[in-house]
Amino acid sequence: MEGKNYVMNDEGEYGKYVVQTLHAPAVSPEFAEIYKQWGNRLLWIDSKVVPGAFQMNMTWYHSAPDMRPLYKHDEHSHDYAELIGFIGSNPEDPYDLGGVIEVGINGEMHRLTKSSIIFMPPGMKHLPLSIISLDRPILHFSISMNPEYTYTPTDESEGTITV
């Protein structure tokens, strides 16, 4: 590898495409305080952070609060496709989730005990979401094929919400 020029981290001409710090959207102080009870948001990218990007975020779940479902994780849908993932942190058995996550998919409740990626087609109702138990941290992510994270609550009287 000698003789090559390397650019470190987010430097150089194309470093603007490398996100290494949290650029989360603004949330209410109440939601931010409650969110800390179960997770540490790690990274967030969307078209506001990097022009042209689609939306993705990642959180380490570290606790299983008594709150079920998790605050602000009510059933909703999107007009775009979304991937939702839950990845265990056991390097000896990466498919062991290290806990139990409950997630609704179109009204059907699923209990996850293995590392999982869930595909949500456009219009598919999903959630609520609960952390039932947690033996070790779980990496959670969602990828929205949209420049921003927007959703329409099942109770459509609220209209579409942009985060």
N, C-alpha and C positions, 0 to 999 in steps of 0.2 A: 504493500500500500504506500510505500515511499514515493514521494514525488507528486502525490495528488494534493490538491487544495481542498480542504474541508471547511465548511461553514458550520459554526457551532449553533446548535439549538435554533432559535428563531431569528438569527442574523442573516445578512446577505440579501440578495435581490428577491429571493423567494421565501424568506423567513416569515413574511406576512401570512403565509398559509399554515404556519406551525403555531398551534395554540397550546401554551404550557401553563397558563394561569386561568383561574376561574373568571368568566365574564357572564355570570348568571343574570337573568332579567330581574328587574325590581319585583319584589314580593312584599306583602304587608309585613310589618314587624311581628305581628301575631303568628303568621305562617312561618316566618324564618325561625322564631323561637321554638315552635312546636316541631318543625322539621329536624332541628338539631337533636331531638329526643331519639331518633332512630337512624339518622343518616348524615353523612358529610358529603355534600356535593363536591365533586372533584373537578369536572370540566364541563363546559357548555360551549357549543358552537352553533351559530346560525348566520344568516346573511347580514345581521347587524354587526357581528364580530368579524367575519370574513366575507366581504361582498362575493356573492355567487354561491356560497355554501348552503347546503341544506342543514336542517336542525338535528343536533345530536347532543345528548347529555349523559353524564355518568355520575353515580353516587355510590359510596360505600355504605351499605347498611351495617350498622354496628350493634343495634339493640332491637329487641322485640317488645315494643311498648304495649301496654294494655289497650291502647286505642285501636279499635277495629270497627270499620275499616280505617285506614290511615286518613288523617285530616286532609280534606281537599282532593281525595282520590275517589271521587264518585263516578258512576257510569257515565260515559260520554262516547262520542265518535268523532272521526275526522273525515274530511273530504279528500284525503290522501292516504297512501299506505304508510304503515308504521311497523317497526320491529321493536319488540320489548324483550330485554334479556335479563337473566338472573344467572350469575356465574359464581360457583363455589370457589373457595380459596384454599382448598386442600391440595397441595402439589402432588401428594401420593395418590389421590383419587379425584381428578378434576371434575368428574361427573357427580360427585357427592356435593349437593348444594350446601350442606352444613346448616340446614334449617328447614323450615316449612314456610312457603309463601302461598297465599291463597289469592287467586285472581279470577275475576269474572270475564267470560268470553261469551257475548251475546246472551247473557242471563244464566249461563251454565258455569258453575263454580268449579275451579280446578285447584287441587292441592299439589304443589310442586315440591319435590324432594331431590330432584336432579338438576344440574345445570341445564338451562332451557333458553331457547329463543322462540318467541311467539310472533307469527306474522299476522297482522291485522289489516285485512283489505280495506279500501276506502268504504266508509259507511258502517263498518262493523262496530257494534256497541261493545265496549269493554270496560272492565273494572266493576266493582270496587277492588281495592288492593289491601291486603293485610299481611303483616309479618306475624305468623303464628308462633314460631320459635326460631331461635338463632343460637347455634353452637360456636360459630366463627363468622367473620365478616363475609358478606355476599356483595359482589359487584353487580349493581343494577345499571342498565343503560336503556335508552330509547333512541331510536333513529326515525325521524320523521321526514318523509320525502317531500318536504315543503321548506321554503326559505325561513319560516318562522313557525313556532309551535302555536297552533290554534286548535280549539276544540269546541264542539257543540254538546252541552250537557243533554242528557236524555230528556230532562225537563227543558224543552226547547224555548220556554218562555224567557230564559236568560239570553238567548241568541248566541252567536258564535263569540268565543272569548279568545283574545290574542294575549300570549304571555310575553 
